[in-house]
Amino acid sequence: MQLLKRILTAVVLIPIVLGLVLRAPIPVLALVAALVALLAVQELLKLSEAYGIRPLRWPTYVFVGIFFLFLATNPGNDKPLLSTAIFIYSAGFAAALAPFVFLVIGMKRAELSSAFPAALVSTLSFVYVALPLGFLVQLREQWSGAFLLLYLLLLVWAGDIFAYFVGRALGRHFMSPRVSPKKTWEGALASLLASLGVGVLLYNYALPISSALLNAHLIEKRDGYFALEKLPLWPVLLLSAAINVAAQLGDLVESLIKRGAGVKDSGSILPGHGGMLDRIDALLFAAPVLWYYAACRVMQ
């Protein structure tokens, strides 16, 4: 029953997510990312209570919301280089500002001993959840942005699926039993190979896939991959491997937080998948890896 719920939820969500990634205007994508971020942050703050922390809920929600409002109202005017620079400055400033904002707000608490841990978890919520989702939005603004996001999602999804099924069927050697009792090295290897396979397929068929999406009016020309010269294969393999490893680490990190809090799932909003944080945990580490690659490519 749990597996059936997991499959049905994926069947419903995947077309919606792909439609948003490929076709939605940047402001719409930013607002959807903001909603996802706020739901995941709410779950993370709830988990922090199990550690004896009284979180600063509304200040955290407002801070995260303002960040995505900036992304929604400053789409870059089709200038990826300028947009990337603005995003770097804004994200760095927001990350540096966050601890001071939350510590100042914490001064109003009757128990001053609760201010520091509350500010810490609020800052973590922004850096760990909101900022990586902001990377996803800004990545969409890059040249070939929709194709890059499609590449990212398919890599992460393929790795997750193969890790789940191969791990259940063949897994014998546990990766980190204290943190995540069901994850195995066999599943991790299957995940890596699946991501490498998807990366190679998208590398070989980038042009026809982009052309098909363009002809179906699912992307604009600047959002596909229409380069006349291909990159060498080995950078694509390295990038795919790095994204997969980051995704698997993202999954383990969230498992660590849940294990310390004594819960199985971060929430119950997605049937068969748990909470929103459970669903996006791999992307939170993988998205910055791909964003860094794309940003360096743009600035060369």
Residue pairs with C-beta under 8 A, 6 or more apart in sequence:
2 272
3 272
4 272
5 271
5 272
6 271
6 272
6 273
7 272
8 271
8 272
9 270
9 271
9 272
9 273
10 273
13 270
14 157
17 153
18 150
18 153
19 218
20 28
20 29
20 32
21 29
21 140
21 146
21 149
21 150
21 153
22 146
22 149
22 150
22 213
22 218
22 219
22 223
23 146
23 218
23 219
24 32
25 75
26 71
26 72
26 75
26 76
26 137
26 140
26 141
27 72
27 73
27 75
29 137
29 140
30 68
30 69
30 71
30 72
30 75
30 137
31 68
31 72
33 68
33 71
33 133
33 134
33 136
33 137
34 64
34 65
34 68
34 69
34 72
36 133
36 276
36 280
37 64
37 68
37 129
37 130
37 133
38 61
38 64
38 65
39 267
39 269
39 275
39 276
40 129
40 266
40 275
40 276
40 277
40 280
41 60
41 61
41 64
41 125
41 129
41 130
42 57
42 61
43 266
43 267
43 275
43 276
43 277
44 121
44 124
44 125
44 128
44 129
44 257
44 266
44 277
45 55
45 57
45 60
45 121
45 122
45 125
46 266
46 267
47 257
47 258
47 261
47 263
47 266
48 55
48 121
48 261
49 55
50 260
50 261
50 262
50 263
51 117
51 260
51 261
52 117
53 114
53 117
53 118
53 121
54 114
54 118
55 118
55 121
55 122
56 102
56 105
56 106
56 118
56 119
56 122
59 101
59 102
59 105
59 122
60 102
60 122
60 125
60 126
63 94
63 98
63 101
63 102
63 122
63 126
64 125
64 126
64 129
64 130
67 90
67 94
67 126
67 130
67 131
67 134
68 130
68 133
68 134
68 137
70 90
71 87
71 134
71 137
71 138
74 83
74 86
75 83
75 141
76 82
76 83
76 86
76 141
77 83
78 222
80 141
80 142
80 143
80 145
80 298
81 298
81 299
83 138
83 141
84 138
84 141
84 142
84 295
84 298
84 299
87 134
87 138
88 295
91 131
91 134
94 126
94 131
95 126
95 127
95 131
98 122
98 123
98 126
98 127
99 119
99 120
99 123
102 118
102 119
102 122
102 123
103 115
103 116
103 119
105 119
106 112
106 114
106 115
106 116
106 118
106 119
107 115
109 115
109 118
128 284
129 277
129 280
129 284
131 288
132 283
132 284
132 285
132 287
132 288
133 280
133 283
133 284
133 287
135 287
135 288
135 291
136 149
136 152
136 283
136 287
136 291
138 291
139 145
139 148
139 149
139 152
139 287
139 290
139 291
139 294
140 146
140 149
140 223
142 148
142 294
142 295
142 298
143 222
143 298
144 210
144 222
144 223
144 224
144 225
145 222
145 223
145 294
146 213
146 219
146 220
146 223
146 224
147 206
147 209
147 210
147 213
147 219
147 223
147 224
147 225
148 290
148 294
150 202
151 198
151 199
151 202
151 290
152 243
152 283
152 286
152 287
152 290
154 198
154 202
155 195
155 198
155 199
155 240
155 243
155 244
155 247
155 286
156 195
156 243
156 244
156 247
156 282
156 283
156 286
158 191
158 194
158 195
158 197
158 198
159 191
159 192
159 194
159 195
159 244
159 247
159 248
159 282
160 191
160 247
160 251
160 282
161 194
162 187
162 190
162 191
162 193
162 194
163 183
163 187
163 188
163 190
163 191
163 194
163 248
164 187
166 186
166 187
166 190
166 191
167 182
167 183
167 184
167 186
167 187
167 188
167 190
168 182
168 187
170 184
170 186
170 187
170 190
171 182
171 183
171 184
171 185
171 186
171 187
172 184
172 186
173 184
173 185
173 186
174 181
174 183
174 184
174 185
175 183
175 184
175 185
175 187
175 188
175 252
176 183
176 252
176 255
178 259
179 252
179 255
179 256
179 259
180 251
180 252
180 255
180 259
183 251
183 252
183 255
188 248
191 244
191 247
191 248
192 241
192 244
192 245
192 248
195 240
195 241
195 243
195 244
195 247
196 237
196 240
196 241
196 244
198 240
199 236
199 237
199 239
199 240
200 233
200 236
200 237
200 240
202 209
203 230
203 231
203 233
203 236
206 225
206 230
207 225
207 226
209 224
209 225
210 219
210 224
210 225
210 226
211 224
211 226
213 219
213 224
214 220
214 221
214 224
239 289
239 290
239 293
242 289
243 286
243 289
243 290
244 286
246 282
246 285
246 286
246 288
246 289
247 282
247 283
247 285
247 286
248 282
249 285
250 281
250 282
250 283
250 284
250 285
250 286
251 281
251 282
253 281
253 285
254 266
254 277
254 278
254 281
254 284
257 266
258 264
258 265
258 266
264 274
265 274
265 275
265 278
266 274
266 275
266 276
266 277
266 278
267 274
267 275
267 276
267 277
267 278
268 274
268 275
269 275
269 276
270 276
270 278
270 279
273 279
